Amino acid sequence: MPKPLTVMWFRQDLRLRDNPALLAACAAGSVLPVYILDDKHAGDWPMGAASRWWLQQSLIELDKSLKNKLWVLQGDPLELLPTLMQEQGATHINWNRCYEPWRIQRDKKLQASLTDSGFEVASYNGSLLWEPWTNLKGDQTPYKVFTPFYKNARANLPPPELPEPAPRSVPLASCEQAADKIDKLALTPEIQWYDGMAECWQPGENGAGDKLSQFLNNGIQSYKSGRDFPASQSVSRLSPHLHYGEISPRQVWHAAQAESGDTRLEGQIEHYHRELAWRDFSYSLLYHFPNLTKQNMNPRFDAFPWRQDDKLLKAWQCGATGYPLVDAGMRELWQTGYMHNRVRMVVGSFLVKNLMHHWQDGARWFWDCLVDADLPNNTCSWQWVAGCGADAAPYFRIFNPITQSSKFDPDGDYIKQFVPELAKLPAKYLHDPHSAPANVLDAAGVKLGETYPEPVVDLKQSREAALDAYQQIKVS
Ligand SMILES: Cc1cc2nc3c(=O)[nH]c(=O)nc-3n(C[C@H](O)[C@H](O)[C@H](O)COP(=O)(O)OP(=O)(O)OC[C@H]3O[C@@H](n4cnc5c(N)ncnc54)[C@H](O)[C@@H]3O)c2cc1C
């Protein structure tokens, strides 16, 4: 019997290592690797600009590791895949599962229609530690609180499987496509605003491996205590690589676990594992509550009197609020496509509480600017910040950006990097330049309202207004 030709449909798993769908395809016969840019089914959430830039680089890397044989298409997979399979004589198709509601719906339809047409369809888990339907409460309902979700997974589910190596060789089908196939997707924006991202990221499987090694060499040792300090190198910065599946969470989990020979690292590793599991938790929430991208998890927030002030929203987006930590975070986002987690919480709280803007305004801006923009993580984190999500920060917990800044960026290194017009101010005043005496501002070359903005809102008044609004909806 001739060995079958399998289409390996790459989606959020742009890697060769620990890729179960690819391994199975290679074991069965020859492989036609395919990527499809599908903007049709994404609905309200087509990929943002920073994500598209990343994807372009990542596809180039994947194509290289597949000897330029990656088949790249754009359009509706429901139409494209059956035609491609027929034309190329493929009998099987493999993919690793995706969990965004729109992808689940699309894949179900596709699976049914391909199976009806006589093709063999196989799907695998290549993206999560524990899939959403495996980690349920005793009554078979989903967890809404992280700690029991995590405890149950650790106590009652098999530990994340050991990662598999890359296939020894990929038996590639001899199909040819034009060399400019990835450029034709037109993923790179016309205006070249992405230089800052290109400087700090190396998309692709090798880049992911390098980031992991850097973290294991220099970050994990101080992860627990250092992960809240945006200027420190204690976090892994693996989020965009995980989002595109250039590395699997199992690889990351077990690489961290392998450091446990050093007993001093045990607490750090456990903390890191917990954070990785937060990703699974978000995926589980969106899987079980697929309307979360547009609906508050806590319906009382439906009556919240959100404001719509375009001038304030613009000041927040541009990093011109007059609060240095908020501005540093928003500029880090714009320049690098990333923002440190602590600062994401601070800028998020500032937007939804001090400016009283809807959390979806923040989620949309992040979606367009983040290289790690990820529907489950972004949605659930914004609902968490706003206080309306599962296991959320209580609404009355309003981060004070000045206090947060003195606590987590005490020397102002992070602020100096992203708000350079304040760099000459003594650390003491960097967190709140408006409290600096005139002679200190003069000496540092800072003219408030000219070289650096006046605060767009008063912290105390805006906090009280937010708490009053919160009282109106009587959140229990
Ligand atoms: C308002 C807001 C929006 C966010 N949007 C996104 C998003 O679109 N995409 C995204 O990947 N993360 C998002 N996060 C979660 C978190 O900020 C990032 O995952 C983290 O900052 C990525 O940096 P890192 O890889 O260095 O994290 P590390 O601290 O090194 O953690 C390792 C990995 O664990 C996962 N992780 C860590 N913290 C969280 C968390 N709180 N929730 C879910 N997963 C977590 C990530 O996959 C991360 O890469 C958001 C957080 C907030 C507050």
PDBQT file of the ligand as one rigid body, heavy atoms in Angstrom, charges set to zero:
ROOT
HETATM    1  C1  LIG A 501      -4.795  43.834  30.908  1.00  0.00    +0.000 C 
HETATM    2  C2  LIG A 501      -3.963  42.613  30.597  1.00  0.00    +0.000 A 
HETATM    3  C3  LIG A 501      -3.946  42.112  29.304  1.00  0.00    +0.000 A 
HETATM    4  C4  LIG A 501      -3.181  40.956  29.009  1.00  0.00    +0.000 A 
HETATM    5  N1  LIG A 501      -3.170  40.482  27.723  1.00  0.00    +0.000 NA
HETATM    6  C5  LIG A 501      -2.449  39.364  27.431  1.00  0.00    +0.000 A 
HETATM    7  C6  LIG A 501      -2.410  38.854  26.108  1.00  0.00    +0.000 A 
HETATM    8  O1  LIG A 501      -3.043  39.346  25.189  1.00  0.00    +0.000 OA
HETATM    9  N2  LIG A 501      -1.622  37.766  25.879  1.00  0.00    +0.000 N 
HETATM   10  C7  LIG A 501      -0.916  37.152  26.868  1.00  0.00    +0.000 A 
HETATM   11  O2  LIG A 501      -0.213  36.166  26.594  1.00  0.00    +0.000 OA
HETATM   12  N3  LIG A 501      -0.991  37.595  28.130  1.00  0.00    +0.000 NA
HETATM   13  C8  LIG A 501      -1.712  38.684  28.451  1.00  0.00    +0.000 A 
HETATM   14  N4  LIG A 501      -1.743  39.140  29.737  1.00  0.00    +0.000 N 
HETATM   15  C9  LIG A 501      -1.143  38.316  30.820  1.00  0.00    +0.000 C 
HETATM   16  C10 LIG A 501       0.317  38.641  31.166  1.00  0.00    +0.000 C 
HETATM   17  O3  LIG A 501       0.485  40.016  31.348  1.00  0.00    +0.000 OA
HETATM   18  C11 LIG A 501       1.313  38.169  30.100  1.00  0.00    +0.000 C 
HETATM   19  O4  LIG A 501       1.067  36.815  29.791  1.00  0.00    +0.000 OA
HETATM   20  C12 LIG A 501       2.749  38.284  30.599  1.00  0.00    +0.000 C 
HETATM   21  O5  LIG A 501       3.029  39.614  30.952  1.00  0.00    +0.000 OA
HETATM   22  C13 LIG A 501       3.694  37.822  29.526  1.00  0.00    +0.000 C 
HETATM   23  O6  LIG A 501       5.022  38.055  29.891  1.00  0.00    +0.000 OA
HETATM   24  P1  LIG A 501       6.019  36.861  30.172  1.00  0.00    +0.000 P 
HETATM   25  O7  LIG A 501       5.970  35.878  29.057  1.00  0.00    +0.000 OA
HETATM   26  O8  LIG A 501       7.340  37.463  30.489  1.00  0.00    +0.000 OA
HETATM   27  O9  LIG A 501       5.390  36.212  31.473  1.00  0.00    +0.000 OA
HETATM   28  P2  LIG A 501       5.999  35.221  32.553  1.00  0.00    +0.000 P 
HETATM   29  O10 LIG A 501       5.798  35.859  33.877  1.00  0.00    +0.000 OA
HETATM   30  O11 LIG A 501       7.369  34.819  32.205  1.00  0.00    +0.000 OA
HETATM   31  O12 LIG A 501       5.002  33.983  32.487  1.00  0.00    +0.000 OA
HETATM   32  C14 LIG A 501       5.185  32.874  31.587  1.00  0.00    +0.000 C 
HETATM   33  C15 LIG A 501       3.939  32.643  30.777  1.00  0.00    +0.000 C 
HETATM   34  O13 LIG A 501       2.825  32.349  31.619  1.00  0.00    +0.000 OA
HETATM   35  C16 LIG A 501       1.632  32.919  31.065  1.00  0.00    +0.000 C 
HETATM   36  N5  LIG A 501       1.123  33.953  31.976  1.00  0.00    +0.000 N 
HETATM   37  C17 LIG A 501       1.825  34.665  32.883  1.00  0.00    +0.000 A 
HETATM   38  N6  LIG A 501       0.988  35.492  33.554  1.00  0.00    +0.000 NA
HETATM   39  C18 LIG A 501      -0.246  35.291  33.047  1.00  0.00    +0.000 A 
HETATM   40  C19 LIG A 501      -1.538  35.840  33.330  1.00  0.00    +0.000 A 
HETATM   41  N7  LIG A 501      -1.752  36.748  34.283  1.00  0.00    +0.000 N 
HETATM   42  N8  LIG A 501      -2.602  35.405  32.595  1.00  0.00    +0.000 NA
HETATM   43  C20 LIG A 501      -2.439  34.457  31.646  1.00  0.00    +0.000 A 
HETATM   44  N9  LIG A 501      -1.242  33.894  31.339  1.00  0.00    +0.000 NA
HETATM   45  C21 LIG A 501      -0.167  34.310  32.040  1.00  0.00    +0.000 A 
HETATM   46  C22 LIG A 501       2.026  33.577  29.751  1.00  0.00    +0.000 C 
HETATM   47  O14 LIG A 501       1.794  32.667  28.686  1.00  0.00    +0.000 OA
HETATM   48  C23 LIG A 501       3.509  33.848  29.956  1.00  0.00    +0.000 C 
HETATM   49  O15 LIG A 501       4.228  33.922  28.740  1.00  0.00    +0.000 OA
HETATM   50  C24 LIG A 501      -2.469  40.307  30.049  1.00  0.00    +0.000 A 
HETATM   51  C25 LIG A 501      -2.506  40.834  31.343  1.00  0.00    +0.000 A 
HETATM   52  C26 LIG A 501      -3.231  41.974  31.611  1.00  0.00    +0.000 A 
HETATM   53  C27 LIG A 501      -3.244  42.502  33.011  1.00  0.00    +0.000 C 
ENDROOT
TORSDOF 0
